[in-house]
């Protein structure tokens, strides 16, 4: 019997804890910061995201849920704890701290009963000619219930905050790094599946998407 593979991606939008990290620009997301980011507000956000995930898992549990704008593992653990309290107990997660200046990372929640992790690593992206640090590309290799190998990439391309012309070059560069990683896999394992999910901060007609 063939088992379909299902996946979801969700940009959680500034999912920070309430503690100031001196290594990142997260000052706004503290109780005394501009966003007045209290533990109560954090817990409310955890509850709302869990409610969304709870709706997604009906009637079937997705194999992978990709997430963007996650600050750290504690945030992920808080989400998984709330999922467990709501009866969604078959999931685990993968997250790596990236060098992003805002401390905003990508991550996945995966169904441990349907997707076996074989390998995972962050792919560092060094934007040329600038000091700004950006998010990693999260790479995961796993096996589905159909015993098929899946190479999964989770991305969050640079935003447009620096202006379209400047930011477009940055997104194109990240897309090129992603393409290189995909091409290497396809050269070595042409029959294995590749899935890319994420927030590209672009439209299907933009150059970064064409590059991938």
GUMARKOL-779602 format. One line per field, with one value per atom (N, C-alpha, C): residue number from 1; atom name; residue in one letter; x, y, z; chain. Coordinates in pm, whole numbers, always signed. Layout:
N
num	(NUM;...)
atomo	(CA;...)
residuo	(A;...)
xx	(X;...)
yy	(Y;...)
zz	(Z;...)
cadena	(A;...)
END
This chain:
212
num	(1;1;1;2;2;2;3;3;3;4;4;4;5;5;5;6;6;6;7;7;7;8;8;8;9;9;9;10;10;10;11;11;11;12;12;12;13;13;13;14;14;14;15;15;15;16;16;16;17;17;17;18;18;18;19;19;19;20;20;20;21;21;21;22;22;22;23;23;23;24;24;24;25;25;25;26;26;26;27;27;27;28;28;28;29;29;29;30;30;30;31;31;31;32;32;32;33;33;33;34;34;34;35;35;35;36;36;36;37;37;37;38;38;38;39;39;39;40;40;40;41;41;41;42;42;42;43;43;43;44;44;44;45;45;45;46;46;46;47;47;47;48;48;48;49;49;49;50;50;50;51;51;51;52;52;52;53;53;53;54;54;54;55;55;55;56;56;56;57;57;57;58;58;58;59;59;59;60;60;60;61;61;61;62;62;62;63;63;63;64;64;64;65;65;65;66;66;66;67;67;67;68;68;68;69;69;69;70;70;70;71;71;71;72;72;72;73;73;73;74;74;74;75;75;75;76;76;76;77;77;77;78;78;78;79;79;79;80;80;80;81;81;81;82;82;82;83;83;83;84;84;84;85;85;85;86;86;86;87;87;87;88;88;88;89;89;89;90;90;90;91;91;91;92;92;92;93;93;93;94;94;94;95;95;95;96;96;96;97;97;97;98;98;98;99;99;99;100;100;100;101;101;101;102;102;102;103;103;103;104;104;104;105;105;105;106;106;106;107;107;107;108;108;108;109;109;109;110;110;110;111;111;111;112;112;112;113;113;113;114;114;114;115;115;115;116;116;116;117;117;117;118;118;118;119;119;119;120;120;120;121;121;121;122;122;122;123;123;123;124;124;124;125;125;125;126;126;126;127;127;127;128;128;128;129;129;129;130;130;130;131;131;131;132;132;132;133;133;133;134;134;134;135;135;135;136;136;136;137;137;137;138;138;138;139;139;139;140;140;140;141;141;141;142;142;142;143;143;143;144;144;144;145;145;145;146;146;146;147;147;147;148;148;148;149;149;149;150;150;150;151;151;151;152;152;152;153;153;153;154;154;154;155;155;155;156;156;156;157;157;157;158;158;158;159;159;159;160;160;160;161;161;161;162;162;162;163;163;163;164;164;164;165;165;165;166;166;166;167;167;167;168;168;168;169;169;169;170;170;170;171;171;171;172;172;172;173;173;173;174;174;174;175;175;175;176;176;176;177;177;177;178;178;178;179;179;179;180;180;180;181;181;181;182;182;182;183;183;183;184;184;184;185;185;185;186;186;186;187;187;187;188;188;188;189;189;189;190;190;190;191;191;191;192;192;192;193;193;193;194;194;194;195;195;195;196;196;196;197;197;197;198;198;198;199;199;199;200;200;200;201;201;201;202;202;202;203;203;203;204;204;204;205;205;205;206;206;206;207;207;207;208;208;208;209;209;209;210;210;210;211;211;211;212;212;212)
atomo	(N;CA;C;N;CA;C;N;CA;C;N;CA;C;N;CA;C;N;CA;C;N;CA;C;N;CA;C;N;CA;C;N;CA;C;N;CA;C;N;CA;C;N;CA;C;N;CA;C;N;CA;C;N;CA;C;N;CA;C;N;CA;C;N;CA;C;N;CA;C;N;CA;C;N;CA;C;N;CA;C;N;CA;C;N;CA;C;N;CA;C;N;CA;C;N;CA;C;N;CA;C;N;CA;C;N;CA;C;N;CA;C;N;CA;C;N;CA;C;N;CA;C;N;CA;C;N;CA;C;N;CA;C;N;CA;C;N;CA;C;N;CA;C;N;CA;C;N;CA;C;N;CA;C;N;CA;C;N;CA;C;N;CA;C;N;CA;C;N;CA;C;N;CA;C;N;CA;C;N;CA;C;N;CA;C;N;CA;C;N;CA;C;N;CA;C;N;CA;C;N;CA;C;N;CA;C;N;CA;C;N;CA;C;N;CA;C;N;CA;C;N;CA;C;N;CA;C;N;CA;C;N;CA;C;N;CA;C;N;CA;C;N;CA;C;N;CA;C;N;CA;C;N;CA;C;N;CA;C;N;CA;C;N;CA;C;N;CA;C;N;CA;C;N;CA;C;N;CA;C;N;CA;C;N;CA;C;N;CA;C;N;CA;C;N;CA;C;N;CA;C;N;CA;C;N;CA;C;N;CA;C;N;CA;C;N;CA;C;N;CA;C;N;CA;C;N;CA;C;N;CA;C;N;CA;C;N;CA;C;N;CA;C;N;CA;C;N;CA;C;N;CA;C;N;CA;C;N;CA;C;N;CA;C;N;CA;C;N;CA;C;N;CA;C;N;CA;C;N;CA;C;N;CA;C;N;CA;C;N;CA;C;N;CA;C;N;CA;C;N;CA;C;N;CA;C;N;CA;C;N;CA;C;N;CA;C;N;CA;C;N;CA;C;N;CA;C;N;CA;C;N;CA;C;N;CA;C;N;CA;C;N;CA;C;N;CA;C;N;CA;C;N;CA;C;N;CA;C;N;CA;C;N;CA;C;N;CA;C;N;CA;C;N;CA;C;N;CA;C;N;CA;C;N;CA;C;N;CA;C;N;CA;C;N;CA;C;N;CA;C;N;CA;C;N;CA;C;N;CA;C;N;CA;C;N;CA;C;N;CA;C;N;CA;C;N;CA;C;N;CA;C;N;CA;C;N;CA;C;N;CA;C;N;CA;C;N;CA;C;N;CA;C;N;CA;C;N;CA;C;N;CA;C;N;CA;C;N;CA;C;N;CA;C;N;CA;C;N;CA;C;N;CA;C;N;CA;C;N;CA;C;N;CA;C;N;CA;C;N;CA;C;N;CA;C;N;CA;C;N;CA;C;N;CA;C;N;CA;C;N;CA;C;N;CA;C;N;CA;C;N;CA;C;N;CA;C;N;CA;C;N;CA;C;N;CA;C;N;CA;C;N;CA;C;N;CA;C;N;CA;C;N;CA;C;N;CA;C;N;CA;C;N;CA;C;N;CA;C;N;CA;C;N;CA;C;N;CA;C;N;CA;C;N;CA;C;N;CA;C;N;CA;C;N;CA;C;N;CA;C;N;CA;C;N;CA;C;N;CA;C;N;CA;C;N;CA;C;N;CA;C;N;CA;C;N;CA;C;N;CA;C)
residuo	(X;X;X;X;X;X;X;X;X;X;X;X;X;X;X;X;X;X;X;X;X;X;X;X;X;X;X;X;X;X;X;X;X;X;X;X;X;X;X;X;X;X;X;X;X;X;X;X;X;X;X;X;X;X;X;X;X;X;X;X;X;X;X;X;X;X;X;X;X;X;X;X;X;X;X;X;X;X;X;X;X;X;X;X;X;X;X;X;X;X;X;X;X;X;X;X;X;X;X;X;X;X;X;X;X;X;X;X;X;X;X;X;X;X;X;X;X;X;X;X;X;X;X;X;X;X;X;X;X;X;X;X;X;X;X;X;X;X;X;X;X;X;X;X;X;X;X;X;X;X;X;X;X;X;X;X;X;X;X;X;X;X;X;X;X;X;X;X;X;X;X;X;X;X;X;X;X;X;X;X;X;X;X;X;X;X;X;X;X;X;X;X;X;X;X;X;X;X;X;X;X;X;X;X;X;X;X;X;X;X;X;X;X;X;X;X;X;X;X;X;X;X;X;X;X;X;X;X;X;X;X;X;X;X;X;X;X;X;X;X;X;X;X;X;X;X;X;X;X;X;X;X;X;X;X;X;X;X;X;X;X;X;X;X;X;X;X;X;X;X;X;X;X;X;X;X;X;X;X;X;X;X;X;X;X;X;X;X;X;X;X;X;X;X;X;X;X;X;X;X;X;X;X;X;X;X;X;X;X;X;X;X;X;X;X;X;X;X;X;X;X;X;X;X;X;X;X;X;X;X;X;X;X;X;X;X;X;X;X;X;X;X;X;X;X;X;X;X;X;X;X;X;X;X;X;X;X;X;X;X;X;X;X;X;X;X;X;X;X;X;X;X;X;X;X;X;X;X;X;X;X;X;X;X;X;X;X;X;X;X;X;X;X;X;X;X;X;X;X;X;X;X;X;X;X;X;X;X;X;X;X;X;X;X;X;X;X;X;X;X;X;X;X;X;X;X;X;X;X;X;X;X;X;X;X;X;X;X;X;X;X;X;X;X;X;X;X;X;X;X;X;X;X;X;X;X;X;X;X;X;X;X;X;X;X;X;X;X;X;X;X;X;X;X;X;X;X;X;X;X;X;X;X;X;X;X;X;X;X;X;X;X;X;X;X;X;X;X;X;X;X;X;X;X;X;X;X;X;X;X;X;X;X;X;X;X;X;X;X;X;X;X;X;X;X;X;X;X;X;X;X;X;X;X;X;X;X;X;X;X;X;X;X;X;X;X;X;X;X;X;X;X;X;X;X;X;X;X;X;X;X;X;X;X;X;X;X;X;X;X;X;X;X;X;X;X;X;X;X;X;X;X;X;X;X;X;X;X;X;X;X;X;X;X;X;X;X;X;X;X;X;X;X;X;X;X;X;X;X;X;X;X;X;X;X;X;X;X;X;X;X;X;X;X;X;X;X;X;X;X;X;X;X;X;X;X)
xx	(+84;+0;+87;+55;+130;+76;+167;+128;+164;+67;+98;+180;+267;+350;+291;+261;+199;+289;+285;+370;+300;+341;+283;+398;+385;+482;+409;+468;+404;+511;+499;+585;+520;+584;+524;+535;+613;+626;+674;+805;+866;+832;+861;+834;+957;+963;+1074;+1032;+1134;+1107;+1108;+1103;+1094;+1227;+1332;+1462;+1554;+1619;+1710;+1834;+1864;+1985;+2085;+2197;+2293;+2358;+2345;+2407;+2317;+2190;+2096;+2018;+1952;+1873;+1729;+1711;+1578;+1524;+1586;+1550;+1402;+1342;+1200;+1111;+1157;+1073;+1113;+1103;+1124;+1013;+989;+881;+893;+1017;+1038;+1070;+1069;+1098;+979;+999;+894;+768;+785;+669;+603;+663;+609;+580;+684;+669;+680;+568;+562;+543;+562;+541;+396;+305;+163;+137;+197;+178;+245;+362;+431;+345;+292;+209;+83;+30;-87;-53;+65;+109;+131;+190;+209;+74;-23;-155;-223;-210;-274;-210;-77;-10;-50;-55;-95;-237;-324;-461;-464;-381;-371;-321;-215;-161;-265;-342;-448;-551;-579;-672;-608;-478;-407;-408;-394;-380;-511;-619;-747;-773;-806;-818;-686;-584;-458;-345;-252;-137;-40;+4;+106;+239;+320;+450;+550;+544;+639;+566;+599;+551;+674;+697;+809;+771;+865;+839;+949;+911;+1008;+992;+1098;+1103;+1088;+1164;+1173;+1304;+1300;+1423;+1518;+1467;+1559;+1486;+1563;+1508;+1404;+1419;+1321;+1183;+1178;+1050;+992;+1076;+1029;+981;+1055;+1014;+881;+859;+732;+617;+640;+537;+506;+611;+590;+521;+557;+492;+342;+308;+167;+94;+162;+102;+72;+167;+147;+28;+16;-96;-230;-225;-348;-365;-289;-308;-238;-151;-77;+63;+81;+198;+297;+280;+369;+477;+505;+597;+724;+830;+954;+995;+1113;+1152;+1301;+1339;+1479;+1495;+1593;+1621;+1770;+1830;+1968;+1970;+2047;+2067;+2149;+2097;+2167;+2237;+2326;+2394;+2311;+2184;+2098;+2102;+2116;+2133;+2013;+1895;+1774;+1745;+1828;+1803;+1680;+1650;+1527;+1562;+1521;+1564;+1447;+1483;+1383;+1394;+1290;+1286;+1180;+1177;+1066;+1014;+886;+823;+790;+828;+806;+739;+664;+589;+685;+715;+814;+767;+637;+583;+586;+606;+599;+722;+811;+929;+1050;+1141;+1260;+1376;+1433;+1543;+1673;+1741;+1869;+1986;+1960;+2067;+2003;+2067;+2022;+2141;+2140;+2249;+2206;+2258;+2234;+2335;+2290;+2379;+2402;+2524;+2556;+2555;+2501;+2495;+2567;+2676;+2753;+2724;+2645;+2612;+2739;+2771;+2897;+2898;+3011;+3033;+2963;+2893;+2824;+2848;+2833;+2853;+2726;+2612;+2486;+2488;+2439;+2429;+2285;+2267;+2132;+2107;+1987;+1946;+2012;+2031;+2078;+1967;+2009;+1916;+1919;+1804;+1798;+1784;+1880;+1877;+1849;+1759;+1722;+1708;+1766;+1749;+1672;+1566;+1484;+1425;+1358;+1294;+1145;+1063;+918;+866;+736;+674;+684;+701;+716;+860;+946;+1089;+1159;+1104;+1167;+1251;+1366;+1451;+1401;+1390;+1349;+1454;+1498;+1589;+1506;+1502;+1415;+1498;+1461;+1525;+1419;+1450;+1360;+1434;+1371;+1439;+1355;+1423;+1359;+1452;+1422;+1508;+1507;+1614;+1620;+1498;+1459;+1339;+1366;+1262;+1272;+1295;+1326;+1339;+1448;+1553;+1664;+1640;+1520;+1490;+1492;+1412;+1396;+1527;+1601;+1721;+1827;+1856;+1958;+1913;+1790;+1742;+1725;+1694;+1678;+1808;+1920;+2051;+2078;+2037;+2060;+1976;+1852;+1766;+1817;+1864;+1917;+2040;+2124;+2244;+2206;+2111;+2067;+2006;+1929;+1870;+1979;+2088;+2199;+2265;+2282;+2337;+2245;+2116;+2018;+2024;+2031;+2038;+2162;+2276;+2399;+2384;+2320;+2299;+2207;+2102;+2008;+2076;+2153;+2220;+2318;+2387;+2481;+2408;+2293;+2213;+2164;+2113;+2058;+2166;+2287;+2397;+2434;+2432;+2472;+2358;+2235;+2119;+2002;+2011;+1912;+1770;+1753;+1619;+1554;+1624;+1569;+1494;+1398;+1308;+1369;+1338;+1382;+1260;+1248;+1138;+1196;+1153;+1193;+1068;+1072;+960;+1014;+932;+976;+910;+964;+920;+1028;+995;+1093;+1096;+1001;+992;+995;+944;+939;+815;+788;+675;+726;+639;+683;+751;+732;+792;+928;+975;+1101;+1221;+1338;+1459;+1504;+1485;+1531;+1458;+1330;+1252;+1294;+1320;+1369;+1502;+1586;+1717;+1705;+1612;+1593;+1529)
yy	(-120;+0;+125;+218;+343;+445;+507;+608;+747;+835;+970;+1046;+1134;+1217;+1358;+1409;+1542;+1636;+1763;+1861;+1997;+2078;+2211;+2305;+2431;+2532;+2649;+2706;+2815;+2914;+3040;+3145;+3196;+3168;+3199;+3346;+3423;+3568;+3606;+3619;+3670;+3586;+3458;+3370;+3368;+3467;+3483;+3441;+3402;+3389;+3529;+3540;+3672;+3720;+3643;+3673;+3739;+3847;+3917;+3833;+3812;+3741;+3846;+3864;+3968;+3946;+3825;+3795;+3829;+3861;+3888;+4017;+4064;+4187;+4153;+4105;+4064;+4152;+4270;+4355;+4392;+4409;+4447;+4340;+4215;+4103;+4059;+4154;+4131;+4206;+4174;+4241;+4393;+4445;+4590;+4647;+4563;+4609;+4676;+4721;+4793;+4709;+4579;+4492;+4445;+4482;+4438;+4288;+4212;+4069;+3993;+3970;+3905;+3754;+3681;+3537;+3505;+3588;+3567;+3576;+3674;+3688;+3574;+3533;+3419;+3294;+3265;+3145;+3151;+3272;+3288;+3253;+3294;+3263;+3112;+3050;+2904;+2835;+2879;+2818;+2835;+2953;+2978;+2894;+2884;+2801;+2655;+2608;+2470;+2444;+2542;+2528;+2514;+2592;+2580;+2442;+2396;+2263;+2156;+2175;+2080;+2068;+2178;+2173;+2106;+2126;+2065;+1913;+1860;+1715;+1640;+1710;+1643;+1638;+1522;+1392;+1316;+1359;+1286;+1375;+1314;+1388;+1417;+1542;+1569;+1508;+1474;+1414;+1519;+1637;+1743;+1877;+1955;+2093;+2182;+2260;+2353;+2485;+2545;+2670;+2772;+2899;+3008;+3106;+3183;+3287;+3229;+3124;+3061;+3106;+3154;+3204;+3094;+2992;+2894;+2764;+2671;+2539;+2548;+2643;+2657;+2689;+2772;+2801;+2673;+2595;+2470;+2373;+2363;+2274;+2318;+2448;+2499;+2461;+2468;+2429;+2280;+2198;+2052;+2015;+2083;+2056;+2086;+2197;+2234;+2136;+2092;+1991;+1863;+1821;+1701;+1717;+1835;+1859;+1856;+1880;+1878;+1747;+1645;+1513;+1489;+1582;+1565;+1518;+1386;+1333;+1259;+1259;+1177;+1259;+1378;+1468;+1496;+1525;+1577;+1695;+1753;+1870;+1871;+1950;+1976;+2127;+2180;+2323;+2345;+2438;+2480;+2631;+2681;+2826;+2874;+2970;+3024;+3154;+3205;+3331;+3455;+3437;+3550;+3655;+3782;+3889;+3903;+3870;+3882;+3754;+3652;+3527;+3456;+3470;+3415;+3298;+3178;+3056;+2982;+2883;+2788;+2659;+2578;+2452;+2363;+2237;+2150;+2076;+2047;+1949;+1830;+1710;+1595;+1481;+1405;+1291;+1173;+1135;+1030;+892;+877;+748;+730;+840;+831;+885;+951;+1010;+987;+901;+865;+954;+1027;+1118;+1039;+1057;+992;+1089;+1215;+1316;+1454;+1547;+1686;+1777;+1892;+1987;+2125;+2231;+2364;+2395;+2455;+2499;+2649;+2686;+2826;+2905;+3025;+3114;+3243;+3273;+3395;+3491;+3594;+3691;+3767;+3774;+3834;+3986;+4038;+4181;+4258;+4190;+4261;+4187;+4262;+4202;+4139;+4173;+4118;+3966;+3907;+3762;+3721;+3614;+3571;+3430;+3383;+3252;+3138;+3027;+2905;+2847;+2758;+2666;+2536;+2489;+2365;+2248;+2155;+2035;+1912;+1830;+1707;+1594;+1481;+1360;+1260;+1206;+1112;+1004;+910;+799;+800;+790;+791;+650;+640;+509;+418;+479;+400;+357;+378;+346;+426;+542;+632;+736;+768;+871;+1008;+1099;+1236;+1333;+1422;+1530;+1656;+1711;+1823;+1948;+2058;+2187;+2284;+2351;+2453;+2587;+2686;+2813;+2931;+3040;+3170;+3273;+3310;+3401;+3540;+3620;+3756;+3839;+3924;+4006;+4120;+4197;+4311;+4442;+4435;+4557;+4650;+4597;+4680;+4739;+4722;+4772;+4659;+4670;+4560;+4524;+4626;+4597;+4527;+4580;+4520;+4383;+4375;+4249;+4141;+4182;+4084;+4010;+4082;+4018;+3918;+3952;+3863;+3736;+3753;+3635;+3546;+3610;+3533;+3454;+3514;+3444;+3323;+3340;+3226;+3118;+3160;+3064;+2987;+3053;+2986;+2883;+2917;+2822;+2701;+2728;+2619;+2531;+2593;+2517;+2429;+2482;+2403;+2278;+2295;+2181;+2077;+2125;+2033;+1959;+2032;+1971;+1863;+1886;+1786;+1657;+1671;+1553;+1482;+1557;+1496;+1429;+1483;+1419;+1285;+1280;+1159;+1058;+1109;+1022;+1068;+1047;+1103;+1052;+939;+882;+916;+992;+1027;+1160;+1173;+1289;+1408;+1528;+1653;+1741;+1798;+1888;+2016;+2130;+2260;+2329;+2376;+2451;+2573;+2676;+2793;+2921;+3030;+3165;+3225;+3242;+3289;+3442;+3509;+3654;+3703;+3624;+3654;+3592;+3625;+3568;+3464;+3382;+3282;+3341;+3471;+3534;+3597;+3594;+3660;+3571;+3638;+3570;+3460;+3481;+3381;+3248;+3255;+3133;+3066;+3145;+3090;+3018;+3073;+3014;+2875;+2859;+2728;+2631)
zz	(+0;+0;+0;-87;-96;+4;+77;+176;+122;+106;+57;+160;+111;+199;+200;+318;+327;+406;+368;+435;+438;+534;+555;+590;+547;+590;+652;+758;+832;+878;+836;+890;+1019;+1131;+1261;+1299;+1225;+1244;+1385;+1395;+1520;+1643;+1635;+1749;+1840;+1927;+2021;+2161;+2241;+2383;+2445;+2574;+2639;+2696;+2674;+2735;+2633;+2671;+2581;+2556;+2430;+2390;+2343;+2413;+2376;+2239;+2184;+2055;+1937;+1963;+1854;+1880;+1775;+1784;+1821;+1944;+1987;+2101;+2119;+2233;+2236;+2118;+2114;+2177;+2169;+2214;+2355;+2445;+2588;+2662;+2788;+2861;+2863;+2863;+2865;+2728;+2624;+2489;+2424;+2300;+2228;+2208;+2194;+2172;+2302;+2417;+2547;+2545;+2508;+2484;+2616;+2679;+2810;+2794;+2904;+2902;+2870;+2918;+2888;+2738;+2672;+2527;+2453;+2503;+2441;+2450;+2568;+2585;+2499;+2482;+2396;+2252;+2207;+2071;+2054;+2155;+2152;+2139;+2218;+2214;+2079;+2020;+1890;+1780;+1782;+1680;+1697;+1820;+1845;+1797;+1814;+1765;+1614;+1544;+1398;+1359;+1427;+1398;+1426;+1532;+1565;+1454;+1386;+1273;+1152;+1135;+1022;+1033;+1153;+1168;+1149;+1125;+1099;+948;+888;+954;+962;+885;+883;+933;+1003;+1052;+939;+920;+818;+860;+761;+789;+837;+778;+811;+817;+918;+929;+934;+829;+826;+892;+965;+1036;+1008;+1006;+992;+1108;+1133;+1236;+1377;+1400;+1533;+1597;+1722;+1782;+1827;+1893;+1951;+1987;+2041;+2075;+2186;+2278;+2385;+2329;+2226;+2160;+2101;+2034;+1974;+2082;+2191;+2300;+2360;+2368;+2420;+2329;+2197;+2100;+2113;+2120;+2130;+2261;+2369;+2498;+2489;+2426;+2414;+2321;+2216;+2128;+2206;+2290;+2371;+2466;+2525;+2617;+2544;+2413;+2333;+2256;+2296;+2238;+2106;+2064;+1939;+1978;+1988;+2058;+1970;+1841;+1759;+1688;+1739;+1670;+1750;+1674;+1730;+1642;+1668;+1588;+1560;+1459;+1427;+1414;+1484;+1480;+1507;+1433;+1458;+1473;+1569;+1579;+1460;+1388;+1272;+1310;+1225;+1255;+1223;+1189;+1156;+1267;+1228;+1327;+1419;+1369;+1449;+1530;+1509;+1580;+1532;+1404;+1346;+1256;+1293;+1224;+1161;+1079;+1028;+1108;+1103;+1178;+1116;+1159;+1121;+1243;+1239;+1327;+1238;+1279;+1191;+1267;+1190;+1243;+1259;+1381;+1406;+1361;+1336;+1293;+1142;+1070;+923;+852;+925;+861;+950;+905;+982;+940;+1033;+1003;+990;+878;+854;+872;+844;+850;+854;+925;+921;+947;+880;+896;+848;+908;+853;+744;+637;+530;+548;+584;+609;+479;+485;+368;+404;+333;+355;+240;+267;+162;+123;-6;-49;-33;+16;+18;+128;+219;+327;+459;+568;+700;+755;+696;+745;+741;+846;+853;+827;+755;+721;+772;+750;+801;+724;+794;+729;+641;+553;+486;+566;+609;+686;+589;+596;+511;+596;+548;+619;+518;+550;+470;+554;+497;+572;+485;+551;+480;+512;+407;+424;+454;+479;+503;+381;+264;+142;+119;+220;+212;+103;+71;-25;+50;-9;+49;+4;+100;+71;+123;+34;+71;+87;+206;+238;+270;+208;+235;+287;+398;+453;+447;+384;+359;+407;+434;+455;+392;+268;+193;+258;+234;+289;+254;+348;+329;+231;+203;+111;+186;+314;+394;+346;+284;+239;+100;+46;-88;-189;-293;-388;-458;-506;-585;-502;-383;-296;-247;-199;-142;-248;-371;-478;-503;-500;-519;-407;-287;-173;-186;-225;-241;-355;-461;-574;-531;-447;-401;-317;-226;-144;-233;-334;-428;-501;-536;-604;-513;-385;-289;-273;-269;-260;-384;-500;-625;-629;-584;-583;-496;-381;-291;-354;-422;-487;-602;-683;-798;-754;-644;-593;-557;-492;-456;-580;-677;-798;-882;-878;-950;-887;-754;-683;-669;-658;-636;-723;-854;-946;-926;-860;-843;-708;-627;-495;-500;-411;-413;-340;-392;-330;-308;-189;-156;-95;-147;-93;-41;+82;+138;+211;+222;+297;+254;+307;+273;+184;+56;-41;-51;+11;+2;-143;-232;-375;-434;-559;-632;-731;-787;-885;-1007;-1032;-1149;-1122;-998;-964;-995;-1006;-1050;-954;-825;-729;-748;-780;-801;-931;-1033;-1160;-1140;-1052;-1028;-967;-876;-813;-911)
cadena	(A;A;A;A;A;A;A;A;A;A;A;A;A;A;A;A;A;A;A;A;A;A;A;A;A;A;A;A;A;A;A;A;A;A;A;A;A;A;A;A;A;A;A;A;A;A;A;A;A;A;A;A;A;A;A;A;A;A;A;A;A;A;A;A;A;A;A;A;A;A;A;A;A;A;A;A;A;A;A;A;A;A;A;A;A;A;A;A;A;A;A;A;A;A;A;A;A;A;A;A;A;A;A;A;A;A;A;A;A;A;A;A;A;A;A;A;A;A;A;A;A;A;A;A;A;A;A;A;A;A;A;A;A;A;A;A;A;A;A;A;A;A;A;A;A;A;A;A;A;A;A;A;A;A;A;A;A;A;A;A;A;A;A;A;A;A;A;A;A;A;A;A;A;A;A;A;A;A;A;A;A;A;A;A;A;A;A;A;A;A;A;A;A;A;A;A;A;A;A;A;A;A;A;A;A;A;A;A;A;A;A;A;A;A;A;A;A;A;A;A;A;A;A;A;A;A;A;A;A;A;A;A;A;A;A;A;A;A;A;A;A;A;A;A;A;A;A;A;A;A;A;A;A;A;A;A;A;A;A;A;A;A;A;A;A;A;A;A;A;A;A;A;A;A;A;A;A;A;A;A;A;A;A;A;A;A;A;A;A;A;A;A;A;A;A;A;A;A;A;A;A;A;A;A;A;A;A;A;A;A;A;A;A;A;A;A;A;A;A;A;A;A;A;A;A;A;A;A;A;A;A;A;A;A;A;A;A;A;A;A;A;A;A;A;A;A;A;A;A;A;A;A;A;A;A;A;A;A;A;A;A;A;A;A;A;A;A;A;A;A;A;A;A;A;A;A;A;A;A;A;A;A;A;A;A;A;A;A;A;A;A;A;A;A;A;A;A;A;A;A;A;A;A;A;A;A;A;A;A;A;A;A;A;A;A;A;A;A;A;A;A;A;A;A;A;A;A;A;A;A;A;A;A;A;A;A;A;A;A;A;A;A;A;A;A;A;A;A;A;A;A;A;A;A;A;A;A;A;A;A;A;A;A;A;A;A;A;A;A;A;A;A;A;A;A;A;A;A;A;A;A;A;A;A;A;A;A;A;A;A;A;A;A;A;A;A;A;A;A;A;A;A;A;A;A;A;A;A;A;A;A;A;A;A;A;A;A;A;A;A;A;A;A;A;A;A;A;A;A;A;A;A;A;A;A;A;A;A;A;A;A;A;A;A;A;A;A;A;A;A;A;A;A;A;A;A;A;A;A;A;A;A;A;A;A;A;A;A;A;A;A;A;A;A;A;A;A;A;A;A;A;A;A;A;A;A;A;A;A;A;A;A;A;A;A;A;A;A;A;A;A;A;A;A;A;A;A;A;A;A;A;A;A;A;A;A;A;A;A;A;A;A;A;A;A;A;A;A;A;A;A;A;A;A;A;A)
END
